[in-house]
Amino acid sequence: MSEQTYYEKLITANDRGKKAAGENAVNYIEDGMTLGLGSGSTVYWALKKLSEQVKQGLNVKGIPSSKRTESWAKNLGIPLTTFHEIQELDLAIDGADEIDANLHLLKGGGGSLVREKIVNTASKRVIIIADQSKRVAQLGNRPLPVEVLPFGWEVTAKRISHLGAHITLRDKENQPFISDNGNYILDCQFPLITDPAELHNTLIQLVGVVETGLFVELADRVILGQDDELHYLEKPKGGQR
Ligand SMILES: O=C(CO)[C@H](O)[C@H](O)COP(=O)(O)O
């Protein structure tokens, strides 16, 4: 079954919410925009809706945040570009695994966190799309994905465990999962994360850590879908990047 067929068939309550949120985000795209194309199944619905508008003449160019998104975009006929051509994007649309009340995010469930963070931070505006189940009081119900260099990952994992996390090396078909950047992902189960910024700043200084799945102060707006209903969250005033 193709990925596109897989997503088309998986219309559960949460998937209906993902579809509604993803399609709604396309309303924020204007002709001539450059886009950051996020990763994940919710983004799939945004790309599918965007491709319909491209076919009707909408002029956009996007930079994909994963090889999987690149493949979807090519199949859907969405024009792509690179950071070699353009270094600031008008709008990024991306998913999330957890979203707290301050619009801080836990991301990386799909293993694309590094390129997602590069694309999001290069964008003037970031809209996050998700189903309602991603909304949490505090980040950390799920393990925090941390991308690390394969060399010495065991030492890096030990350093992170000293911060109070249970570490699992992400695997795929009984082999270590390899990110688009050729790195490993450590899934780090911390107790609830009370200060995402502080934890990110601590982790990012550890030798061997490439990037964390904590996206702090990056989201400008969140669109949450549940069945066919939509809810919107705005970044609290005073938040800056
Ligand atoms: O961070 C991500 C991938 O690294 C995804 O955006 C996140 O996992 C959400 O995915 P989905 O929309 O499939 O729930």
PDBQT file of the ligand as one rigid body, heavy atoms in Angstrom, charges set to zero:
ROOT
HETATM    1  O1  LIG A 301       8.351  16.154  14.364  1.00  0.00    +0.000 OA
HETATM    2  C1  LIG A 301       7.919  15.433  13.475  1.00  0.00    +0.000 C 
HETATM    3  C2  LIG A 301       8.796  14.515  12.694  1.00  0.00    +0.000 C 
HETATM    4  O2  LIG A 301      10.123  14.536  13.122  1.00  0.00    +0.000 OA
HETATM    5  C3  LIG A 301       6.474  15.442  13.105  1.00  0.00    +0.000 C 
HETATM    6  O3  LIG A 301       6.077  16.741  12.714  1.00  0.00    +0.000 OA
HETATM    7  C4  LIG A 301       5.686  14.998  14.322  1.00  0.00    +0.000 C 
HETATM    8  O4  LIG A 301       6.172  13.712  14.685  1.00  0.00    +0.000 OA
HETATM    9  C5  LIG A 301       4.169  14.944  14.080  1.00  0.00    +0.000 C 
HETATM   10  O5  LIG A 301       3.904  13.930  13.145  1.00  0.00    +0.000 OA
HETATM   11  P1  LIG A 301       2.374  13.562  12.806  1.00  0.00    +0.000 P 
HETATM   12  O6  LIG A 301       1.774  14.756  12.119  1.00  0.00    +0.000 OA
HETATM   13  O7  LIG A 301       2.497  12.364  11.888  1.00  0.00    +0.000 OA
HETATM   14  O8  LIG A 301       1.662  13.241  14.112  1.00  0.00    +0.000 OA
ENDROOT
TORSDOF 0
